[in-house]
C-alpha cells in the first residue's frame, strides 16, 4: 500500500470516533428522554428510538468501517 493510502486510511482512525461523538451529542439532545450521564449510547440506536436509523448507520456503522480502514493502515 502506498503512503497516500496509508495516510488517508489513518485519517479514518481519527474521524470515526469524532463522528460517533458528534452523533451521540446531537441525537442525545434531540431525544427527549435521553440523558448523556445516565443512559447508554446504544439506547440512541435501539428499536423504537426516534433517531435510531441515523445513529445506527451514520454513527455505529461509520465507526466500524473507519476502524477497518484504520486497522488496514496499521497492518501495512
N, CA, C, O and CB atoms as a CASP TS submission, in Angstrom:
PFRMAT TS
TARGET T0000
AUTHOR 0000-0000-0000
METHOD Language model
MODEL 1
PARENT N/A
ATOM      1  N   UNK     1       0.863  -1.174   0.000  1.00  0.00           N
ATOM      2  CA  UNK     1       0.000   0.000   0.000  1.00  0.00           C
ATOM      3  C   UNK     1       0.903   1.229   0.000  1.00  0.00           C
ATOM      4  O   UNK     1       1.894   1.288   0.728  1.00  0.00           O
ATOM      5  CB  UNK     1      -0.978   0.002   1.236  1.00  0.00           C
ATOM      6  N   UNK     2       0.547   2.202  -0.823  1.00  0.00           N
ATOM      7  CA  UNK     2       1.385   3.400  -0.898  1.00  0.00           C
ATOM      8  C   UNK     2       1.101   4.362   0.263  1.00  0.00           C
ATOM      9  O   UNK     2       0.128   4.206   1.000  1.00  0.00           O
ATOM     10  CB  UNK     2       1.163   4.115  -2.237  1.00  0.00           C
ATOM     11  N   UNK     3       1.972   5.349   0.397  1.00  0.00           N
ATOM     12  CA  UNK     3       1.889   6.272   1.543  1.00  0.00           C
ATOM     13  C   UNK     3       0.618   7.107   1.541  1.00  0.00           C
ATOM     14  O   UNK     3       0.104   7.441   2.608  1.00  0.00           O
ATOM     15  CB  UNK     3       3.087   7.194   1.551  1.00  0.00           C
ATOM     16  N   UNK     4       0.096   7.453   0.360  1.00  0.00           N
ATOM     17  CA  UNK     4      -1.135   8.252   0.311  1.00  0.00           C
ATOM     18  C   UNK     4      -2.321   7.472   0.883  1.00  0.00           C
ATOM     19  O   UNK     4      -3.140   8.018   1.622  1.00  0.00           O
ATOM     20  CB  UNK     4      -1.438   8.684  -1.139  1.00  0.00           C
ATOM     21  N   UNK     5      -2.397   6.190   0.531  1.00  0.00           N
ATOM     22  CA  UNK     5      -3.490   5.378   1.069  1.00  0.00           C
ATOM     23  C   UNK     5      -3.333   5.179   2.567  1.00  0.00           C
ATOM     24  O   UNK     5      -4.321   5.196   3.301  1.00  0.00           O
ATOM     25  CB  UNK     5      -3.550   4.021   0.363  1.00  0.00           C
ATOM     26  N   UNK     6      -2.113   4.993   3.025  1.00  0.00           N
ATOM     27  CA  UNK     6      -1.888   4.814   4.458  1.00  0.00           C
ATOM     28  C   UNK     6      -2.287   6.070   5.222  1.00  0.00           C
ATOM     29  O   UNK     6      -2.907   5.977   6.282  1.00  0.00           O
ATOM     30  CB  UNK     6      -0.416   4.467   4.736  1.00  0.00           C
ATOM     31  N   UNK     7      -1.941   7.239   4.699  1.00  0.00           N
ATOM     32  CA  UNK     7      -2.330   8.497   5.352  1.00  0.00           C
ATOM     33  C   UNK     7      -3.845   8.667   5.342  1.00  0.00           C
ATOM     34  O   UNK     7      -4.436   9.063   6.346  1.00  0.00           O
ATOM     35  CB  UNK     7      -1.660   9.697   4.657  1.00  0.00           C
ATOM     36  N   UNK     8      -4.471   8.366   4.205  1.00  0.00           N
ATOM     37  CA  UNK     8      -5.923   8.505   4.100  1.00  0.00           C
ATOM     38  C   UNK     8      -6.629   7.553   5.056  1.00  0.00           C
ATOM     39  O   UNK     8      -7.565   7.949   5.752  1.00  0.00           O
ATOM     40  CB  UNK     8      -6.386   8.246   2.660  1.00  0.00           C
ATOM     41  N   UNK     9      -6.190   6.312   5.094  1.00  0.00           N
ATOM     42  CA  UNK     9      -6.812   5.334   5.981  1.00  0.00           C
ATOM     43  C   UNK     9      -6.534   5.661   7.447  1.00  0.00           C
ATOM     44  O   UNK     9      -7.357   5.354   8.309  1.00  0.00           O
ATOM     45  CB  UNK     9      -6.311   3.928   5.651  1.00  0.00           C
ATOM     46  N   UNK    10      -5.410   6.267   7.738  1.00  0.00           N
ATOM     47  CA  UNK    10      -5.108   6.676   9.110  1.00  0.00           C
ATOM     48  C   UNK    10      -6.020   7.803   9.575  1.00  0.00           C
ATOM     49  O   UNK    10      -6.369   7.882  10.753  1.00  0.00           O
ATOM     50  CB  UNK    10      -3.653   7.109   9.223  1.00  0.00           C
ATOM     51  N   UNK    11      -6.397   8.654   8.665  1.00  0.00           N
ATOM     52  CA  UNK    11      -7.317   9.747   8.998  1.00  0.00           C
ATOM     53  C   UNK    11      -8.662   9.188   9.455  1.00  0.00           C
ATOM     54  O   UNK    11      -9.326   9.779  10.306  1.00  0.00           O
ATOM     55  CB  UNK    11      -7.512  10.687   7.784  1.00  0.00           C
ATOM     56  N   UNK    12      -9.061   8.049   8.889  1.00  0.00           N
ATOM     57  CA  UNK    12     -10.308   7.413   9.318  1.00  0.00           C
ATOM     58  C   UNK    12     -10.248   7.008  10.786  1.00  0.00           C
ATOM     59  O   UNK    12     -11.277   6.972  11.460  1.00  0.00           O
ATOM     60  CB  UNK    12     -10.606   6.187   8.452  1.00  0.00           C
ATOM     61  N   UNK    13      -9.056   6.706  11.287  1.00  0.00           N
ATOM     62  CA  UNK    13      -8.903   6.383  12.697  1.00  0.00           C
ATOM     63  C   UNK    13      -9.215   7.558  13.604  1.00  0.00           C
ATOM     64  O   UNK    13      -9.561   7.372  14.770  1.00  0.00           O
ATOM     65  CB  UNK    13      -7.511   5.900  12.962  1.00  0.00           C
ATOM     66  N   UNK    14      -9.095   8.758  13.077  1.00  0.00           N
ATOM     67  CA  UNK    14      -9.427   9.966  13.826  1.00  0.00           C
ATOM     68  C   UNK    14     -10.890  10.353  13.597  1.00  0.00           C
ATOM     69  O   UNK    14     -11.589  10.751  14.529  1.00  0.00           O
ATOM     70  CB  UNK    14      -8.494  11.126  13.420  1.00  0.00           C
ATOM     71  N   UNK    15     -11.340  10.233  12.360  1.00  0.00           N
ATOM     72  CA  UNK    15     -12.698  10.659  12.021  1.00  0.00           C
ATOM     73  C   UNK    15     -13.788   9.790  12.645  1.00  0.00           C
ATOM     74  O   UNK    15     -14.824  10.309  13.060  1.00  0.00           O
ATOM     75  CB  UNK    15     -12.863  10.660  10.531  1.00  0.00           C
ATOM     76  N   UNK    16     -13.572   8.488  12.718  1.00  0.00           N
ATOM     77  CA  UNK    16     -14.598   7.579  13.239  1.00  0.00           C
ATOM     78  C   UNK    16     -15.066   7.939  14.638  1.00  0.00           C
ATOM     79  O   UNK    16     -16.265   8.126  14.848  1.00  0.00           O
ATOM     80  CB  UNK    16     -14.076   6.174  13.242  1.00  0.00           C
ATOM     81  N   UNK    17     -14.151   8.043  15.610  1.00  0.00           N
ATOM     82  CA  UNK    17     -14.592   8.413  16.965  1.00  0.00           C
ATOM     83  C   UNK    17     -15.191   9.815  17.040  1.00  0.00           C
ATOM     84  O   UNK    17     -16.105  10.054  17.829  1.00  0.00           O
ATOM     85  CB  UNK    17     -13.428   8.319  17.925  1.00  0.00           C
ATOM     86  N   UNK    18     -14.689  10.736  16.235  1.00  0.00           N
ATOM     87  CA  UNK    18     -15.245  12.092  16.250  1.00  0.00           C
ATOM     88  C   UNK    18     -16.668  12.123  15.708  1.00  0.00           C
ATOM     89  O   UNK    18     -17.527  12.832  16.234  1.00  0.00           O
ATOM     90  CB  UNK    18     -14.364  13.034  15.437  1.00  0.00           C
ATOM     91  N   UNK    19     -16.909  11.353  14.657  1.00  0.00           N
ATOM     92  CA  UNK    19     -18.251  11.320  14.069  1.00  0.00           C
ATOM     93  C   UNK    19     -19.251  10.704  15.041  1.00  0.00           C
ATOM     94  O   UNK    19     -20.349  11.232  15.214  1.00  0.00           O
ATOM     95  CB  UNK    19     -18.242  10.531  12.747  1.00  0.00           C
ATOM     96  N   UNK    20     -18.882   9.594  15.676  1.00  0.00           N
ATOM     97  CA  UNK    20     -19.835   8.971  16.608  1.00  0.00           C
ATOM     98  C   UNK    20     -20.053   9.858  17.838  1.00  0.00           C
ATOM     99  O   UNK    20     -21.151   9.879  18.394  1.00  0.00           O
ATOM    100  CB  UNK    20     -19.330   7.571  17.043  1.00  0.00           C
ATOM    101  N   UNK    21     -19.033  10.580  18.263  1.00  0.00           N
ATOM    102  CA  UNK    21     -19.204  11.520  19.371  1.00  0.00           C
ATOM    103  C   UNK    21     -20.149  12.640  18.980  1.00  0.00           C
ATOM    104  O   UNK    21     -21.007  13.034  19.770  1.00  0.00           O
ATOM    105  CB  UNK    21     -17.852  12.098  19.806  1.00  0.00           C
ATOM    106  N   UNK    22     -20.002  13.155  17.768  1.00  0.00           N
ATOM    107  CA  UNK    22     -20.878  14.213  17.273  1.00  0.00           C
ATOM    108  C   UNK    22     -22.326  13.731  17.197  1.00  0.00           C
ATOM    109  O   UNK    22     -23.240  14.435  17.627  1.00  0.00           O
ATOM    110  CB  UNK    22     -20.406  14.695  15.894  1.00  0.00           C
ATOM    111  N   UNK    23     -22.533  12.534  16.651  1.00  0.00           N
ATOM    112  CA  UNK    23     -23.886  11.994  16.571  1.00  0.00           C
ATOM    113  C   UNK    23     -24.461  11.722  17.948  1.00  0.00           C
ATOM    114  O   UNK    23     -25.648  11.945  18.183  1.00  0.00           O
ATOM    115  CB  UNK    23     -23.898  10.723  15.746  1.00  0.00           C
ATOM    116  N   UNK    24     -23.628  11.240  18.859  1.00  0.00           N
ATOM    117  CA  UNK    24     -24.105  10.967  20.210  1.00  0.00           C
ATOM    118  C   UNK    24     -24.585  12.261  20.880  1.00  0.00           C
ATOM    119  O   UNK    24     -25.630  12.273  21.530  1.00  0.00           O
ATOM    120  CB  UNK    24     -22.991  10.305  21.052  1.00  0.00           C
ATOM    121  N   UNK    25     -23.840  13.320  20.724  1.00  0.00           N
ATOM    122  CA  UNK    25     -24.215  14.592  21.354  1.00  0.00           C
ATOM    123  C   UNK    25     -25.470  15.166  20.714  1.00  0.00           C
ATOM    124  O   UNK    25     -26.414  15.535  21.414  1.00  0.00           O
ATOM    125  CB  UNK    25     -23.064  15.605  21.254  1.00  0.00           C
ATOM    126  N   UNK    26     -25.486  15.244  19.389  1.00  0.00           N
ATOM    127  CA  UNK    26     -26.623  15.865  18.697  1.00  0.00           C
ATOM    128  C   UNK    26     -27.904  15.058  18.890  1.00  0.00           C
ATOM    129  O   UNK    26     -28.938  15.606  19.273  1.00  0.00           O
ATOM    130  CB  UNK    26     -26.321  16.009  17.200  1.00  0.00           C
ATOM    131  N   UNK    27     -27.830  13.752  18.624  1.00  0.00           N
ATOM    132  CA  UNK    27     -29.037  12.936  18.750  1.00  0.00           C
ATOM    133  C   UNK    27     -29.458  12.771  20.202  1.00  0.00           C
ATOM    134  O   UNK    27     -30.642  12.586  20.482  1.00  0.00           O
ATOM    135  CB  UNK    27     -28.817  11.571  18.119  1.00  0.00           C
ATOM    136  N   UNK    28     -28.522  12.835  21.117  1.00  0.00           N
ATOM    137  CA  UNK    28     -28.865  12.781  22.532  1.00  0.00           C
ATOM    138  C   UNK    28     -29.679  13.982  22.970  1.00  0.00           C
ATOM    139  O   UNK    28     -30.585  13.861  23.795  1.00  0.00           O
ATOM    140  CB  UNK    28     -27.615  12.685  23.365  1.00  0.00           C
ATOM    141  N   UNK    29     -29.353  15.151  22.414  1.00  0.00           N
ATOM    142  CA  UNK    29     -30.134  16.344  22.743  1.00  0.00           C
ATOM    143  C   UNK    29     -31.489  16.351  22.042  1.00  0.00           C
ATOM    144  O   UNK    29     -32.453  16.916  22.560  1.00  0.00           O
ATOM    145  CB  UNK    29     -29.356  17.597  22.369  1.00  0.00           C
ATOM    146  N   UNK    30     -31.568  15.723  20.864  1.00  0.00           N
ATOM    147  CA  UNK    30     -32.844  15.663  20.151  1.00  0.00           C
ATOM    148  C   UNK    30     -33.808  14.649  20.771  1.00  0.00           C
ATOM    149  O   UNK    30     -35.024  14.830  20.710  1.00  0.00           O
ATOM    150  CB  UNK    30     -32.604  15.314  18.689  1.00  0.00           C
ATOM    151  N   UNK    31     -33.278  13.604  21.356  1.00  0.00           N
ATOM    152  CA  UNK    31     -34.098  12.571  22.016  1.00  0.00           C
ATOM    153  C   UNK    31     -34.492  13.111  23.391  1.00  0.00           C
ATOM    154  O   UNK    31     -33.625  13.360  24.228  1.00  0.00           O
ATOM    155  CB  UNK    31     -33.315  11.185  22.142  1.00  0.00           C
ATOM    156  N   UNK    32     -35.771  13.290  23.625  1.00  0.00           N
ATOM    157  CA  UNK    32     -36.244  13.965  24.829  1.00  0.00           C
ATOM    158  C   UNK    32     -35.945  13.197  26.113  1.00  0.00           C
ATOM    159  O   UNK    32     -35.641  13.812  27.134  1.00  0.00           O
ATOM    160  CB  UNK    32     -37.719  14.199  24.725  1.00  0.00           C
ATOM    161  N   UNK    33     -36.024  11.874  26.084  1.00  0.00           N
ATOM    162  CA  UNK    33     -35.850  11.082  27.302  1.00  0.00           C
ATOM    163  C   UNK    33     -34.414  10.639  27.533  1.00  0.00           C
ATOM    164  O   UNK    33     -34.149   9.917  28.494  1.00  0.00           O
ATOM    165  CB  UNK    33     -36.735   9.876  27.252  1.00  0.00           C
ATOM    166  N   UNK    34     -33.493  11.043  26.695  1.00  0.00           N
ATOM    167  CA  UNK    34     -32.106  10.583  26.793  1.00  0.00           C
ATOM    168  C   UNK    34     -31.306  11.518  27.696  1.00  0.00           C
ATOM    169  O   UNK    34     -31.403  12.741  27.589  1.00  0.00           O
ATOM    170  CB  UNK    34     -31.455  10.500  25.390  1.00  0.00           C
ATOM    171  N   UNK    35     -30.517  10.923  28.584  1.00  0.00           N
ATOM    172  CA  UNK    35     -29.635  11.674  29.454  1.00  0.00           C
ATOM    173  C   UNK    35     -28.212  11.163  29.206  1.00  0.00           C
ATOM    174  O   UNK    35     -27.946   9.973  29.369  1.00  0.00           O
ATOM    175  CB  UNK    35     -30.053  11.528  30.967  1.00  0.00           C
ATOM    176  N   UNK    36     -27.304  12.049  28.817  1.00  0.00           N
ATOM    177  CA  UNK    36     -25.944  11.648  28.470  1.00  0.00           C
ATOM    178  C   UNK    36     -25.203  11.000  29.640  1.00  0.00           C
ATOM    179  O   UNK    36     -24.327  10.163  29.422  1.00  0.00           O
ATOM    180  CB  UNK    36     -25.168  12.849  27.981  1.00  0.00           C
ATOM    181  N   UNK    37     -25.532  11.363  30.845  1.00  0.00           N
ATOM    182  CA  UNK    37     -24.840  10.822  32.008  1.00  0.00           C
ATOM    183  C   UNK    37     -25.453   9.516  32.517  1.00  0.00           C
ATOM    184  O   UNK    37     -24.759   8.705  33.131  1.00  0.00           O
ATOM    185  CB  UNK    37     -24.841  11.841  33.113  1.00  0.00           C
ATOM    186  N   UNK    38     -26.710   9.314  32.272  1.00  0.00           N
ATOM    187  CA  UNK    38     -27.410   8.167  32.830  1.00  0.00           C
ATOM    188  C   UNK    38     -27.566   7.025  31.829  1.00  0.00           C
ATOM    189  O   UNK    38     -27.479   5.859  32.214  1.00  0.00           O
ATOM    190  CB  UNK    38     -28.765   8.593  33.327  1.00  0.00           C
ATOM    191  N   UNK    39     -27.792   7.329  30.572  1.00  0.00           N
ATOM    192  CA  UNK    39     -28.152   6.313  29.579  1.00  0.00           C
ATOM    193  C   UNK    39     -26.947   5.865  28.760  1.00  0.00           C
ATOM    194  O   UNK    39     -25.964   6.591  28.613  1.00  0.00           O
ATOM    195  CB  UNK    39     -29.233   6.847  28.651  1.00  0.00           C
ATOM    196  N   UNK    40     -27.055   4.642  28.230  1.00  0.00           N
ATOM    197  CA  UNK    40     -26.015   4.101  27.370  1.00  0.00           C
ATOM    198  C   UNK    40     -26.160   4.643  25.955  1.00  0.00           C
ATOM    199  O   UNK    40     -27.254   5.013  25.531  1.00  0.00           O
ATOM    200  CB  UNK    40     -26.062   2.570  27.365  1.00  0.00           C
ATOM    201  N   UNK    41     -25.052   4.685  25.231  1.00  0.00           N
ATOM    202  CA  UNK    41     -25.068   5.198  23.860  1.00  0.00           C
ATOM    203  C   UNK    41     -25.912   4.300  22.951  1.00  0.00           C
ATOM    204  O   UNK    41     -26.494   4.776  21.977  1.00  0.00           O
ATOM    205  CB  UNK    41     -23.631   5.309  23.312  1.00  0.00           C
ATOM    206  N   UNK    42     -25.976   3.018  23.266  1.00  0.00           N
ATOM    207  CA  UNK    42     -26.742   2.091  22.433  1.00  0.00           C
ATOM    208  C   UNK    42     -28.240   2.372  22.476  1.00  0.00           C
ATOM    209  O   UNK    42     -28.977   1.938  21.590  1.00  0.00           O
ATOM    210  CB  UNK    42     -26.481   0.666  22.870  1.00  0.00           C
ATOM    211  N   UNK    43     -28.692   3.086  23.487  1.00  0.00           N
ATOM    212  CA  UNK    43     -30.110   3.425  23.566  1.00  0.00           C
ATOM    213  C   UNK    43     -30.519   4.398  22.467  1.00  0.00           C
ATOM    214  O   UNK    43     -31.698   4.479  22.122  1.00  0.00           O
ATOM    215  CB  UNK    43     -30.432   4.019  24.927  1.00  0.00           C
ATOM    216  N   UNK    44     -29.574   5.127  21.922  1.00  0.00           N
ATOM    217  CA  UNK    44     -29.895   6.026  20.809  1.00  0.00           C
ATOM    218  C   UNK    44     -30.163   5.245  19.526  1.00  0.00           C
ATOM    219  O   UNK    44     -30.850   5.739  18.633  1.00  0.00           O
ATOM    220  CB  UNK    44     -28.754   7.025  20.584  1.00  0.00           C
ATOM    221  N   UNK    45     -29.628   4.034  19.429  1.00  0.00           N
ATOM    222  CA  UNK    45     -29.842   3.212  18.242  1.00  0.00           C
ATOM    223  C   UNK    45     -30.792   2.058  18.468  1.00  0.00           C
ATOM    224  O   UNK    45     -30.935   1.199  17.597  1.00  0.00           O
ATOM    225  CB  UNK    45     -28.543   2.684  17.758  1.00  0.00           C
ATOM    226  N   UNK    46     -31.443   2.018  19.615  1.00  0.00           N
ATOM    227  CA  UNK    46     -32.342   0.913  19.948  1.00  0.00           C
ATOM    228  C   UNK    46     -33.625   0.970  19.120  1.00  0.00           C
ATOM    229  O   UNK    46     -34.008   2.019  18.603  1.00  0.00           O
ATOM    230  CB  UNK    46     -32.681   0.936  21.440  1.00  0.00           C
ATOM    231  N   UNK    47     -34.268  -0.176  19.011  1.00  0.00           N
ATOM    232  CA  UNK    47     -35.548  -0.245  18.307  1.00  0.00           C
ATOM    233  C   UNK    47     -36.546   0.652  19.026  1.00  0.00           C
ATOM    234  O   UNK    47     -36.713   0.564  20.242  1.00  0.00           O
ATOM    235  CB  UNK    47     -36.075  -1.714  18.229  1.00  0.00           C
ATOM    236  N   UNK    48     -37.198   1.506  18.267  1.00  0.00           N
ATOM    237  CA  UNK    48     -38.181   2.416  18.839  1.00  0.00           C
ATOM    238  C   UNK    48     -37.636   3.785  19.192  1.00  0.00           C
ATOM    239  O   UNK    48     -38.406   4.697  19.493  1.00  0.00           O
ATOM    240  CB  UNK    48     -38.765   1.809  20.044  1.00  0.00           C
ATOM    241  N   UNK    49     -36.314   3.944  19.162  1.00  0.00           N
ATOM    242  CA  UNK    49     -35.734   5.276  19.413  1.00  0.00           C
ATOM    243  C   UNK    49     -36.044   6.167  18.216  1.00  0.00           C
ATOM    244  O   UNK    49     -36.031   5.694  17.080  1.00  0.00           O
ATOM    245  CB  UNK    49     -34.177   5.191  19.661  1.00  0.00           C
ATOM    246  N   UNK    50     -36.323   7.450  18.449  1.00  0.00           N
ATOM    247  CA  UNK    50     -36.770   8.311  17.351  1.00  0.00           C
ATOM    248  C   UNK    50     -35.734   8.525  16.244  1.00  0.00           C
ATOM    249  O   UNK    50     -36.117   8.750  15.096  1.00  0.00           O
ATOM    250  CB  UNK    50     -37.166   9.636  17.902  1.00  0.00           C
ATOM    251  N   UNK    51     -34.467   8.464  16.545  1.00  0.00           N
ATOM    252  CA  UNK    51     -33.437   8.710  15.538  1.00  0.00           C
ATOM    253  C   UNK    51     -32.494   7.519  15.408  1.00  0.00           C
ATOM    254  O   UNK    51     -31.307   7.679  15.124  1.00  0.00           O
ATOM    255  CB  UNK    51     -32.644   9.970  15.886  1.00  0.00           C
ATOM    256  N   UNK    52     -33.041   6.319  15.621  1.00  0.00           N
ATOM    257  CA  UNK    52     -32.224   5.102  15.611  1.00  0.00           C
ATOM    258  C   UNK    52     -31.548   4.879  14.266  1.00  0.00           C
ATOM    259  O   UNK    52     -30.395   4.450  14.218  1.00  0.00           O
ATOM    260  CB  UNK    52     -33.079   3.895  15.959  1.00  0.00           C
ATOM    261  N   UNK    53     -32.245   5.162  13.181  1.00  0.00           N
ATOM    262  CA  UNK    53     -31.672   4.969  11.847  1.00  0.00           C
ATOM    263  C   UNK    53     -30.370   5.758  11.689  1.00  0.00           C
ATOM    264  O   UNK    53     -29.369   5.221  11.215  1.00  0.00           O
ATOM    265  CB  UNK    53     -32.682   5.393  10.765  1.00  0.00           C
ATOM    266  N   UNK    54     -30.387   7.010  12.081  1.00  0.00           N
ATOM    267  CA  UNK    54     -29.209   7.866  11.925  1.00  0.00           C
ATOM    268  C   UNK    54     -28.051   7.405  12.813  1.00  0.00           C
ATOM    269  O   UNK    54     -26.894   7.408  12.394  1.00  0.00           O
ATOM    270  CB  UNK    54     -29.568   9.317  12.251  1.00  0.00           C
ATOM    271  N   UNK    55     -28.378   7.013  14.030  1.00  0.00           N
ATOM    272  CA  UNK    55     -27.325   6.574  14.944  1.00  0.00           C
ATOM    273  C   UNK    55     -26.722   5.255  14.482  1.00  0.00           C
ATOM    274  O   UNK    55     -25.507   5.069  14.557  1.00  0.00           O
ATOM    275  CB  UNK    55     -27.874   6.433  16.368  1.00  0.00           C
ATOM    276  N   UNK    56     -27.552   4.347  14.011  1.00  0.00           N
ATOM    277  CA  UNK    56     -27.054   3.047  13.601  1.00  0.00           C
ATOM    278  C   UNK    56     -26.221   3.113  12.332  1.00  0.00           C
ATOM    279  O   UNK    56     -25.160   2.492  12.256  1.00  0.00           O
ATOM    280  CB  UNK    56     -28.200   2.103  13.403  1.00  0.00           C
ATOM    281  N   UNK    57     -26.680   3.852  11.341  1.00  0.00           N
ATOM    282  CA  UNK    57     -25.985   3.849  10.055  1.00  0.00           C
ATOM    283  C   UNK    57     -24.899   4.902   9.947  1.00  0.00           C
ATOM    284  O   UNK    57     -23.842   4.633   9.375  1.00  0.00           O
ATOM    285  CB  UNK    57     -26.965   4.048   8.955  1.00  0.00           C
ATOM    286  N   UNK    58     -25.126   6.079  10.474  1.00  0.00           N
ATOM    287  CA  UNK    58     -24.118   7.132  10.355  1.00  0.00           C
ATOM    288  C   UNK    58     -23.211   7.218  11.576  1.00  0.00           C
ATOM    289  O   UNK    58     -22.152   7.843  11.521  1.00  0.00           O
ATOM    290  CB  UNK    58     -24.791   8.463  10.133  1.00  0.00           C
ATOM    291  N   UNK    59     -23.613   6.606  12.654  1.00  0.00           N
ATOM    292  CA  UNK    59     -22.789   6.600  13.858  1.00  0.00           C
ATOM    293  C   UNK    59     -22.020   5.305  14.007  1.00  0.00           C
ATOM    294  O   UNK    59     -20.801   5.273  13.839  1.00  0.00           O
ATOM    295  CB  UNK    59     -23.646   6.830  15.080  1.00  0.00           C
ATOM    296  N   UNK    60     -22.739   4.229  14.326  1.00  0.00           N
ATOM    297  CA  UNK    60     -22.098   2.945  14.601  1.00  0.00           C
ATOM    298  C   UNK    60     -21.462   2.332  13.360  1.00  0.00           C
ATOM    299  O   UNK    60     -20.339   1.834  13.429  1.00  0.00           O
ATOM    300  CB  UNK    60     -23.103   1.983  15.182  1.00  0.00           C
ATOM    301  N   UNK    61     -22.158   2.358  12.231  1.00  0.00           N
ATOM    302  CA  UNK    61     -21.615   1.749  11.009  1.00  0.00           C
ATOM    303  C   UNK    61     -20.399   2.509  10.520  1.00  0.00           C
ATOM    304  O   UNK    61     -19.409   1.896  10.120  1.00  0.00           O
ATOM    305  CB  UNK    61     -22.678   1.703   9.908  1.00  0.00           C
ATOM    306  N   UNK    62     -20.454   3.833  10.546  1.00  0.00           N
ATOM    307  CA  UNK    62     -19.293   4.617  10.114  1.00  0.00           C
ATOM    308  C   UNK    62     -18.094   4.347  11.014  1.00  0.00           C
ATOM    309  O   UNK    62     -16.965   4.263  10.531  1.00  0.00           O
ATOM    310  CB  UNK    62     -19.626   6.120  10.112  1.00  0.00           C
ATOM    311  N   UNK    63     -18.324   4.213  12.304  1.00  0.00           N
ATOM    312  CA  UNK    63     -17.230   3.896  13.224  1.00  0.00           C
ATOM    313  C   UNK    63     -16.619   2.540  12.892  1.00  0.00           C
ATOM    314  O   UNK    63     -15.396   2.403  12.867  1.00  0.00           O
ATOM    315  CB  UNK    63     -17.727   3.910  14.678  1.00  0.00           C
ATOM    316  N   UNK    64     -17.449   1.544  12.640  1.00  0.00           N
ATOM    317  CA  UNK    64     -16.944   0.217  12.311  1.00  0.00           C
ATOM    318  C   UNK    64     -16.128   0.209  11.023  1.00  0.00           C
ATOM    319  O   UNK    64     -15.054  -0.390  10.967  1.00  0.00           O
ATOM    320  CB  UNK    64     -18.093  -0.756  12.192  1.00  0.00           C
ATOM    321  N   UNK    65     -16.632   0.867  10.003  1.00  0.00           N
ATOM    322  CA  UNK    65     -15.914   0.928   8.722  1.00  0.00           C
ATOM    323  C   UNK    65     -14.620   1.712   8.871  1.00  0.00           C
ATOM    324  O   UNK    65     -13.594   1.321   8.314  1.00  0.00           O
ATOM    325  CB  UNK    65     -16.797   1.567   7.631  1.00  0.00           C
ATOM    326  N   UNK    66     -14.652   2.799   9.604  1.00  0.00           N
ATOM    327  CA  UNK    66     -13.436   3.605   9.775  1.00  0.00           C
ATOM    328  C   UNK    66     -12.368   2.840  10.551  1.00  0.00           C
ATOM    329  O   UNK    66     -11.176   3.006  10.291  1.00  0.00           O
ATOM    330  CB  UNK    66     -13.764   4.919  10.496  1.00  0.00           C
ATOM    331  N   UNK    67     -12.785   1.999  11.506  1.00  0.00           N
ATOM    332  CA  UNK    67     -11.814   1.191  12.244  1.00  0.00           C
ATOM    333  C   UNK    67     -11.213   0.096  11.370  1.00  0.00           C
ATOM    334  O   UNK    67     -10.053  -0.274  11.554  1.00  0.00           O
ATOM    335  CB  UNK    67     -12.470   0.571  13.471  1.00  0.00           C
ATOM    336  N   UNK    68     -11.981  -0.423  10.429  1.00  0.00           N
ATOM    337  CA  UNK    68     -11.442  -1.390   9.478  1.00  0.00           C
ATOM    338  C   UNK    68     -10.382  -0.740   8.607  1.00  0.00           C
ATOM    339  O   UNK    68      -9.311  -1.312   8.405  1.00  0.00           O
ATOM    340  CB  UNK    68     -12.560  -1.976   8.606  1.00  0.00           C
ATOM    341  N   UNK    69     -10.665   0.448   8.089  1.00  0.00           N
ATOM    342  CA  UNK    69      -9.681   1.177   7.281  1.00  0.00           C
ATOM    343  C   UNK    69      -8.440   1.514   8.105  1.00  0.00           C
ATOM    344  O   UNK    69      -7.316   1.367   7.624  1.00  0.00           O
ATOM    345  CB  UNK    69     -10.303   2.466   6.710  1.00  0.00           C
ATOM    346  N   UNK    70      -8.635   1.958   9.322  1.00  0.00           N
ATOM    347  CA  UNK    70      -7.521   2.301  10.187  1.00  0.00           C
ATOM    348  C   UNK    70      -6.667   1.073  10.509  1.00  0.00           C
ATOM    349  O   UNK    70      -5.439   1.155  10.539  1.00  0.00           O
ATOM    350  CB  UNK    70      -8.033   2.939  11.472  1.00  0.00           C
ATOM    351  N   UNK    71      -7.311  -0.041  10.745  1.00  0.00           N
ATOM    352  CA  UNK    71      -6.577  -1.278  11.007  1.00  0.00           C
ATOM    353  C   UNK    71      -5.773  -1.725   9.807  1.00  0.00           C
ATOM    354  O   UNK    71      -4.663  -2.235   9.960  1.00  0.00           O
ATOM    355  CB  UNK    71      -7.528  -2.375  11.417  1.00  0.00           C
ATOM    356  N   UNK    72      -6.318  -1.542   8.607  1.00  0.00           N
ATOM    357  CA  UNK    72      -5.565  -1.922   7.411  1.00  0.00           C
ATOM    358  C   UNK    72      -4.372  -0.989   7.195  1.00  0.00           C
ATOM    359  O   UNK    72      -3.353  -1.412   6.650  1.00  0.00           O
ATOM    360  CB  UNK    72      -6.480  -1.905   6.175  1.00  0.00           C
ATOM    361  N   UNK    73      -4.485   0.258   7.609  1.00  0.00           N
ATOM    362  CA  UNK    73      -3.347   1.174   7.514  1.00  0.00           C
ATOM    363  C   UNK    73      -2.256   0.780   8.512  1.00  0.00           C
ATOM    364  O   UNK    73      -1.069   0.898   8.209  1.00  0.00           O
ATOM    365  CB  UNK    73      -3.801   2.630   7.762  1.00  0.00           C
ATOM    366  N   UNK    74      -2.648   0.320   9.685  1.00  0.00           N
ATOM    367  CA  UNK    74      -1.666  -0.121  10.678  1.00  0.00           C
ATOM    368  C   UNK    74      -0.998  -1.429  10.284  1.00  0.00           C
ATOM    369  O   UNK    74       0.162  -1.670  10.618  1.00  0.00           O
ATOM    370  CB  UNK    74      -2.327  -0.275  12.031  1.00  0.00           C
ATOM    371  N   UNK    75      -1.738  -2.270   9.572  1.00  0.00           N
ATOM    372  CA  UNK    75      -1.219  -3.558   9.144  1.00  0.00           C
ATOM    373  C   UNK    75      -0.037  -3.394   8.189  1.00  0.00           C
ATOM    374  O   UNK    75       0.914  -4.176   8.216  1.00  0.00           O
ATOM    375  CB  UNK    75      -2.321  -4.372   8.481  1.00  0.00           C
ATOM    376  N   UNK    76      -0.115  -2.374   7.354  1.00  0.00           N
ATOM    377  CA  UNK    76       0.946  -2.194   6.341  1.00  0.00           C
ATOM    378  C   UNK    76       2.051  -1.417   6.912  1.00  0.00           C
ATOM    379  O   UNK    76       3.040  -1.155   6.227  1.00  0.00           O
ATOM    380  CB  UNK    76       0.433  -1.507   5.092  1.00  0.00           C
TER
END
